[in-house]
Amino acid sequence: MYTRPNFKTKKALKEAVAGGEKVTVFAPGLGTPRYNGTETVEGPHYPQPHTWYAQVEMEDGFVVKVK
């Protein structure tokens, strides 16, 4: 699973969510991510090497918390 927008670091993802930015999750070729609940995401997007992983809480299709 990846986030949209494409964050280079987990810290940038956390700051965006804390700042109220609308962050979504997508899974190319893997189906539909959860609309509500917990998902695991990674970044940055392929083909760049993944350098971070995070568990996120989804609410109404948007990330509301990053663990």
HELIX and SHEET records of a PDB file:
HELIX    1   1 LYS A   10  ALA A   18  1                                   9    
SHEET    1   A 2 TYR A   2  ARG A   4  0                                        
SHEET    2   A 2 THR A  24  PHE A  26 -1                                        
SHEET    1   B 3 GLY A  37  GLY A  43  0                                        
SHEET    2   B 3 TRP A  52  GLU A  59 -1                                        
SHEET    3   B 3 PHE A  62  VAL A  66 -1                                        
END                                                                             
